[in-house]
Amino acid sequence: MEFLLSAGHSFAAVSREAPDHYTSYRIRAAAARYFKNGFGDFFIQILPGKGFRIQLSIFHILKKKCLYPYTSRPVITLHFMMKSNVRCFLHGFGEARLREGLYHLFYTPGKVKHRAWFERGEYHSFHIDLSPQYLRRLAAKYPEVKEALDRWRHHSASGLQQHAAHITREIVHLIDELKRCPEKEEPGKSLYLEARILELLRLYVRDRPADKIPLSRHDIRLMKDITAYITAHLDYPHTIHSLAGRYAMSETSIRRLIKQYTGQSFRHFLLDTRMKTAVLLLSDNTLTIQDIAMQIGYQEFSNFDRAFYKKFSITPHQYRLQNKNMDGNDKKINTGNDK
């Protein structure tokens, strides 16, 4: 990952040796680069491996500046914010905040413009770029990994920030062990690094979600579209699979976004929407109850009757009779819309 001054300019490396105040952060096995500009300086160290690339970046920012994170090709990254907070804009995702003490799994599109806003201060960032070949072994076990890998496979231009997890003492210890890896290429070096990276991934998925990330504006618009589509076509046999196909998304993404946007699982959101619509339609005496059942997606009337009774403790027929006798002051079913 590079940081550009603007969309078309990159930094020039000043030297491989950094000033003395960076000495305590030196990783002996890593290749180091030092960058300097009028608003601050950076010390970046890179430790490559088979299927992964570890990077420690330390920034000293003297005055407020917007920089442009850039990668020439899509990457999947496990990112740890060790010190300070950075507000970013991830292309196709929206605002993505890097908060001190938290880490995330990212998919970052290549050859597109991202932005990061730095205030005056010191920033420590540690991240591990993971190759698709490396991640394929993990995708079946970890849904977060699969979702990021799916975007890479489709060359998606939309970035992704997965849930936040806390950087615990155990995490810090594993990162310190990665920094202390053997200098020389020894038979056990790759295994040493890989074992700790796998443990970091395991701890990440175990700690979900530690901090709920707000939906991006893009995802909010998308969810408004999806929920409106479901509501307008309740007679369709909606499934996570069918929605994922319609919106060209992974099933994991659809399921997660619906839960985050509505506060309900897909199944409960669909059921609630059908029941609320049924209550409205039952007020229209020109419709038979069987017609209403069909309109909201129940091919079998008995299934609708059972679901309605379970939700409201009254059958659709009883509700319609009760509704006919109401004079406007009677009690109505609480569908969840009343405040």
C-alpha positions in Angstrom: 0.0 0.0 0.0 1.3 3.4 -1.0 0.2 6.8 0.1 -0.1 9.4 -2.6 0.0 13.2 -2.2 -2.7 13.4 -4.9 -4.4 11.1 -7.3 -1.4 11.1 -9.6 1.7 11.6 -7.4 3.6 9.2 -5.1 6.1 9.8 -2.4 9.8 9.3 -3.1 11.7 7.2 -0.7 14.4 9.3 1.1 16.4 6.4 2.3 16.4 2.9 3.8 17.5 4.2 7.1 15.2 6.2 9.4 16.1 8.9 12.0 17.0 7.7 15.5 13.5 8.2 16.9 12.4 5.2 14.7 15.1 2.8 16.0 13.0 1.2 18.6 10.4 0.2 16.0 12.9 -1.5 13.7 12.1 -5.0 12.5 15.4 -6.7 11.7 13.9 -9.1 9.1 11.9 -6.5 7.3 12.9 -4.2 4.3 12.6 -0.6 5.5 11.8 2.6 3.6 11.7 6.2 5.0 9.6 8.9 3.4 9.6 12.6 4.2 7.5 15.6 3.1 6.7 19.0 4.4 3.7 17.9 6.5 5.4 14.9 8.1 7.5 11.7 7.6 6.7 8.0 7.4 8.7 4.9 8.3 7.4 1.8 6.5 8.7 -1.8 7.0 7.7 -4.7 4.8 8.1 -8.4 5.6 7.1 -10.6 2.6 6.1 -14.2 2.9 4.6 -17.0 0.9 0.9 -16.0 0.4 1.1 -12.9 2.7 2.8 -9.5 3.1 3.3 -7.9 6.5 3.6 -4.1 6.8 4.2 -1.8 9.8 3.7 1.9 9.0 4.5 4.7 11.5 3.5 8.3 10.6 4.6 11.5 12.2 2.1 14.2 10.9 3.0 17.8 11.5 -0.1 19.3 10.0 -3.6 18.2 8.9 -3.4 16.4 5.5 -5.5 14.2 3.2 -3.6 11.4 1.6 -4.6 8.8 -1.0 -4.0 5.2 -0.1 -3.3 3.3 -3.3 -2.7 -0.3 -4.4 -2.1 -1.3 -8.0 -4.2 -4.5 -7.6 -7.0 -5.6 -5.3 -5.9 -6.7 -1.9 -7.5 -8.5 1.1 -6.0 -7.2 4.4 -6.2 -7.8 8.1 -5.6 -4.3 9.5 -4.7 -3.3 13.1 -4.8 0.3 14.2 -2.3 0.4 17.0 -2.2 4.1 17.7 -4.5 7.1 16.9 -7.6 7.2 14.7 -7.9 7.7 10.9 -11.0 8.6 9.0 -11.0 7.0 5.5 -13.1 6.9 2.4 -13.0 3.4 0.8 -14.1 3.4 -2.9 -17.5 1.8 -3.3 -18.0 1.4 0.4 -18.0 4.9 1.9 -16.6 6.1 5.2 -14.4 3.5 7.0 -12.9 4.5 10.3 -9.7 3.1 11.6 -9.9 3.3 15.4 -7.1 2.8 17.9 -7.4 -0.6 19.5 -9.5 -2.2 16.8 -8.8 -4.3 13.8 -10.8 -5.3 10.7 -10.7 -7.5 7.6 -10.7 -5.3 4.4 -11.2 -5.8 0.7 -9.5 -2.8 -1.1 -10.0 -2.4 -4.8 -7.0 -1.7 -6.9 -6.2 1.2 -9.2 -9.0 3.4 -7.7 -8.9 6.5 -5.5 -9.3 6.1 -1.7 -8.8 8.8 0.8 -7.4 9.1 4.4 -7.5 12.2 6.6 -4.7 12.6 9.1 -4.7 15.1 11.9 -1.4 16.3 13.6 0.0 13.5 15.6 1.6 10.0 15.6 0.0 7.0 13.9 0.9 3.3 14.1 -0.6 0.9 11.6 0.1 -2.8 11.3 -1.5 -4.9 8.5 -1.2 -8.2 6.7 -2.1 -8.5 3.0 -3.3 -12.0 2.3 -3.2 -13.6 -1.2 -6.3 -15.2 -2.6 -4.4 -18.5 -2.9 -3.6 -18.3 0.8 -7.2 -17.4 1.7 -8.9 -20.1 -0.3 -8.0 -22.6 2.4 -9.8 -20.5 4.9 -12.9 -19.3 3.0 -15.0 -22.4 3.7 -14.5 -22.0 7.4 -14.7 -18.2 7.8 -17.7 -16.3 6.1 -15.9 -13.0 6.5 -13.0 -14.4 4.5 -15.3 -15.8 1.8 -17.1 -12.5 1.3 -13.8 -10.6 0.8 -12.6 -13.4 -1.5 -15.8 -13.3 -3.6 -15.2 -9.6 -4.2 -11.6 -10.2 -5.3 -12.8 -13.0 -7.7 -15.3 -10.7 -9.3 -12.7 -7.8 -9.5 -15.3 -5.7 -7.5 -14.7 -1.9 -7.5 -16.5 -1.7 -4.2 -14.4 -1.9 -1.1 -15.4 -3.8 2.1 -14.7 -3.2 5.8 -15.8 -6.2 7.9 -16.7 -6.1 11.6 -14.3 -4.6 14.1 -12.6 -6.7 16.8 -10.7 -5.6 19.8 -6.9 -5.7 19.9 -6.4 -7.7 23.1 -3.1 -8.5 24.9 -3.1 -11.8 23.1 -3.3 -10.0 19.7 -0.5 -7.6 20.7 1.7 -10.6 21.8 1.1 -12.3 18.4 2.0 -9.1 16.5 5.2 -8.8 18.6 6.1 -12.4 17.7 5.6 -11.6 14.0 8.0 -8.6 14.4 10.6 -10.9 16.1 10.6 -13.5 13.3 14.0 -15.0 12.2 16.1 -12.7 10.0 17.4 -15.4 7.6 15.4 -17.6 5.3 15.2 -20.7 7.5 13.1 -23.8 6.9 10.9 -22.9 9.8 10.5 -19.2 9.1 7.4 -19.5 6.9 5.7 -21.9 9.4 6.6 -19.5 12.2 4.9 -16.6 10.5 1.9 -18.6 9.1 1.0 -20.1 12.4 0.7 -16.6 14.0 -1.3 -15.2 11.0 -3.7 -18.1 11.2 -4.2 -17.5 14.9 -4.9 -13.8 14.3 -7.6 -14.7 11.8 -9.1 -17.3 14.2 -9.2 -14.7 17.0 -10.8 -12.2 14.6 -13.7 -14.3 13.5 -14.2 -15.4 17.1 -14.6 -11.8 18.3 -17.5 -10.8 16.0 -19.0 -8.3 16.3 -17.0 -6.3 18.9 -18.1 -2.9 17.6 -21.0 -2.4 15.1 -19.8 -0.5 12.1 -22.4 1.9 10.8 -23.7 1.2 7.3 -22.2 3.2 4.5 -24.4 5.5 2.5 -24.0 3.1 -0.4 -25.3 0.2 1.8 -28.1 2.3 3.2 -29.3 3.1 -0.4 -28.9 -0.6 -1.3 -30.9 -1.8 1.7 -33.7 0.7 1.0 -33.9 -0.7 -2.5 -33.9 -4.3 -1.3 -36.5 -3.9 1.4 -38.7 -1.9 -0.9 -38.4 -4.6 -3.5 -39.4 -7.3 -0.9 -42.3 -5.3 0.3 -43.6 -4.6 -3.2 -43.3 -8.3 -4.2 -44.4 -10.2 -1.1 -46.1 -12.8 -3.4 -42.6 -13.9 -4.6 -40.8 -16.8 -2.9 -38.0 -14.6 -1.6 -34.8 -16.3 -0.3 -31.4 -15.1 0.6 -30.2 -17.0 -2.5 -32.6 -15.3 -4.9 -31.8 -11.8 -3.5 -28.1 -12.4 -3.7 -28.5 -13.4 -7.4 -30.7 -10.4 -8.2 -28.3 -7.9 -6.6 -25.1 -9.6 -7.5 -23.9 -10.0 -3.9 -22.8 -12.9 -1.8 -25.4 -14.5 0.5 -23.3 -13.6 3.5 -23.4 -9.9 2.6 -27.2 -9.9 2.0 -27.8 -11.7 5.3 -25.4 -9.4 7.3 -26.8 -6.1 5.8 -30.4 -7.0 6.3 -29.7 -7.8 10.0 -27.8 -4.6 10.4 -30.3 -2.4 8.6 -33.5 -3.9 10.0 -32.3 -5.3 13.3 -33.9 -8.6 12.3 -32.8 -11.7 10.6 -34.0 -12.1 7.0 -36.6 -14.6 8.0 -38.1 -12.5 10.8 -38.1 -9.3 8.6 -39.9 -11.1 5.8 -42.5 -12.6 8.3 -43.1 -9.2 10.0 -43.5 -7.5 6.6 -46.0 -10.1 5.5 -48.0 -9.9 8.7 -48.1 -6.0 8.7 -49.3 -6.1 5.1 -51.9 -8.7 5.9 -53.4 -6.4 8.6 -53.8 -3.6 6.1 -55.3 -5.8 3.5 -57.8 -7.4 5.9 -59.4 -4.0 6.2 -60.4 -4.2 2.5 -63.5 -6.3 2.5 -63.4 -6.8 -1.3 -60.5 -9.2 -0.9 -61.0 -12.7 0.4 -58.7 -14.0 3.1 -57.4 -16.6 0.6 -56.6 -13.8 -1.9 -54.7 -11.9 0.8 -52.7 -15.1 1.7 -51.7 -15.4 -1.9 -50.8 -11.7 -2.2 -48.3 -11.9 0.7 -46.7 -15.1 -0.4 -48.6 -18.0 1.2 -49.6 -20.7 -1.3 -51.4 -22.6 1.4 -54.1 -20.8 3.4 -53.4 -22.9 6.5 -49.8 -21.7 6.7 -51.0 -18.1 6.6 -53.7 -18.7 9.2 -51.1 -20.4 11.5 -48.5 -17.6 11.1 -51.1 -14.8 11.7 -52.4 -16.5 14.8 -48.9 -17.1 16.1 -48.0 -13.4 15.6 -51.2 -11.8 16.9 -53.1 -14.5 18.9 -56.1 -14.1 16.7 -57.0 -15.7 13.3 -57.3 -13.5 10.1 -61.1 -14.3 10.0 -61.5 -13.2 13.7 -59.5 -10.1 13.1 -61.7 -9.1 10.1 -64.9 -9.7 12.1 -63.5 -7.6 14.9 -62.4 -4.9 12.5 -65.9 -4.6 11.1 -67.4 -4.0 14.5 -64.8 -1.4 15.5 -66.1 2.2 15.8 -62.7 3.8 15.8 -62.2 3.8 19.5 -61.6 0.0 19.8 -58.2 -1.5 20.2 -56.3 -2.5 17.1 -53.6 -5.1 16.6 -50.2 -3.7 17.4 -48.1 -4.5 14.3 -45.1 -2.7 15.5 -45.8 0.6 13.7 -47.6 2.3 16.6 -45.4 4.3 18.8 
